[in-house]
Amino acid sequence: MAWLKCRFRSNVLDIDTSLQAIIPEHQRGPWPTLYLLHGLADDDAAWCRYSSIERYANERGLAVIMPSCGRSFYCNMVYGPRWFDFLTSELPSVAGRLFPLSDKREGNFVAGLSMGGYGAFKWALREPHRFAAAASLSGSLDIAAMTERADPPPDAQLIFGGQSPKGSDDDLLTLVKQFSAAPDTVPKLYQWCGTEDFLYQPNQDFLSAARAAGVGVDYSEGPGDHQWRYWDAQIARVIDWLPL
């Protein structure tokens, strides 16, 4: 596998930004592709620094695209750049020009941890035609509850302008309910959270909303909190679970 670091100019963000990619250098494309999203305190290098994602991807001939998206929660910010537009429109276009990636639904997947788990599920639920599967590891899956608590993170003001995203296209609990009439159109969903994780309850709330809508979720949990030791083990399982 080749591990590549790319810097490029984003027209959507109007800044220079970056992505990192793991590429099957000895296989012809187009390659099945996993978009892998980082957490709140991380960047595009985090998955390669703290997990064995390169080894796991190599075993399956999988290309992995890891963008840097700041502390945006993968949203179009009220006071900041349009990160969701960058993620869903510009990033696939840029990555597709750089590498021979699959352009088929069955060859595209998205996953992430914490903030990235939220971003992965949001992208999959807002553009279900794009992905065959999506995975969230310790995802921050109830963003409305996060912004409405007594001590919301300071990023929430910049992202949402002091308003709750409840009921909007940024609210996963609202998004998943919209599939109640056609639950089979949702990509396959994989969800994991540690039972000692501070995001355990938001994961239960999303799972309940998905089940109420008839949307299937391959859910598992186990002892663990918010640490890379668990995400490394789980991303290996996600890659084995992907319908490659």
N, C-alpha and C positions, 0 to 999 in steps of 0.2 A: 504494500500500500504506500501511496505517497501522501504526505501531510503538507498541505500548502497553506500559506498565509497571504491573503490578498487585501490590498488597500485600493479603494476606488472612490470616485466622486458620486454621491447620491444626489440626483436632481430633486427627488421628493423631499429629502431632509435638508437640502442645501448645505451639506457639510461633507467633508471627507470621512468615510467610515471604513469598516473592515469586515471580513468574514474569514473563517478558516474552513478548510475542506479536507476530508479524507477520501482519497480517490483510488479505485482498483487499477493500479498502473499497468498490470499485465493482462487486463481483460478489455475486450472491445466494448464500447458503449453501443446503444444507450444503457446506462446503469440504473437499477432501482435506487431510489434516493430517499434518505431520511433527513428531514429538516429538524435539527436538534437545538432546542432553545435553552438559554441559560437562566439562572435565577437572579434575584434582585441585586445581590452584591457581586455578581460575576460579570464576565464578558465573554467574547467569542473563544477565548483560550481555555475556559474553565473545564470543559468536558475532556479535553486532551491532557490537561494538567493533573486532574484529580481522578480520572477513571481510565479504564483500559478499553475505551471505545474503539481505538484503532484496531486492536486485536480482535474484538468482537465483530467489527464490520468486515475485516479481512476474511473471517471464517465464512461469511455469507455473500461475499462479492458485492457489498453495499457501499454506495457513495453516501457520505455524510456532509451536510452543509450546515455550518454553525455561524450564524450572524451575530454581530454585536448590536444590542438594542438598548443599552443603558438601563435606567431605572424606570422605564416607560410603562411597564405592565402591558407592553405590546398594544398600546392604545394611540389614537390620535389625540394628542394632549391639547387641553385648552390653552395652556401657557407653555408651549414647546412644540417640537416637530410632530409630524404625522407618521408615527412609528408603525401603526397598523397598515397604512397604505404602503409604506416602504416594505414591510415584511411580506405582504400578500401580493403585491404587484411588481415592485421594482426588483426585489431580491431574486425571485424565481427567474425573471428575465435576465438579470446580470449573470446569475449562476449558470443558466442555460446557454448563454453565449460563451462562457469560459470553459464549460465542461459538457461532454455528451451525456446529459441526464435524461432519464425517461420523461416523456411528456404524457404518459398514460396514467389514468387514475389508479390502476392496479399496480403501478410502479412507483407511487409516491406515498410517503408516510410523514407524520410529524409527531414529535415527542418533546418533553421538557420536564424540568424539575422546578418545584416551588412556583415562582412567578412564571417560569417557562411552562409548567404544567397547565397553568391557567391559559397562557398564550396558545399552547398546542390545542387544547380543547376548543378555545374560542375560534381559532382559525378553521378547525375541522367542522364546527357547527355552523359557522357563517359561510363556508365554502365547501359543503360536503361533496360536491362533484369533483373536487381536486384530489382527495385522499382516499386510499383504501383502508387506512387505519390511523389511529391517534392514541398516544399514551401520555398519561400524567403521573408523575412521581411526586408525592407530597405536595400536590398542587394547591395553590391559593385559589380555591374554586368558588368561593362566595365573596366576590370583591365588594358587593354592596355592604355586607356585614362588616367588612374591614374598614370601609370609609365611614360607616355610621357609628363606630365605637367611640368611647370617650377620648381615646388617644390615637386618632388615625395617623398613619405615617405621614411625614411632611410631604412626601411625593404626591399624596392624594390631592392636595390643593392645586398643584401644578397640572396634574393629569385631568382632574374633573372640575376644577374651578370652584370647589366648595360644594358642589352638588352631588347627590347620591346617584350612582349609575343604575340603581334598582329599576327594573323594567325596561332597560335600554338594550341595545345590541352588544354592550359590554358585560351584561349580566348573564352568566352561564345558566343560572336557574331559570331565567326567562327564555333563553335561547333553546334549551333542551325541551321545554314544554311545547314549543312550537312544532315539534316533530311528532306529537301525539297522534296525528292523523296519518303519518307516513313514517313510522319508526325505522322501517327497513332501509330508508334512504340515508341514514346516518352511517358514517364510516365505523368500522369496528373500533370499540373503545376499550382501552386497558387502563385501569386505575389502581394505584397502590399508595398506601400511606401507613406510616408507623403508628402504633397505638399510643406512643408517648409523644408524638409530634404535636406541636402547638396548632397545627392545621388539621388535626384529626376531625374535629367537629365540622368544619366547612366541607371536608371530604364526605362525611356522612350526609350532610344536607344535599350536596349535589347528587350523590348516589340515590337518595330517596326521590329527588325530583326526576331523575332519569327513569327510574323504575316506575314511577307514577305515570310517566308519559309512554311507557312501553318500550323505551330505548334500552337495548341490552348493553351491559357493561361487564367486562371481564374484570371483576374486582377481587383484590386480595389485600390482606393486611398482616402485620406481624409486629413483634417487639421492635422498637426503634424510635429514634427521634429524628431531628433535622440534620443529617450528616451524610457526607459523601460515601461512607462505608456501605450504607444501604442503597444509595442511588447507583453505585457502581455495580452491585449485585443485581439490582432490578433492571438496569439498562441491558444487561446481558440476557435477561429473561425476555425483555421486550423484543429484542432482535430475534430471538428464537421464536417468539409468538407471531411476528409479522408474517403476513401471507405472501412470502416471497416465492 
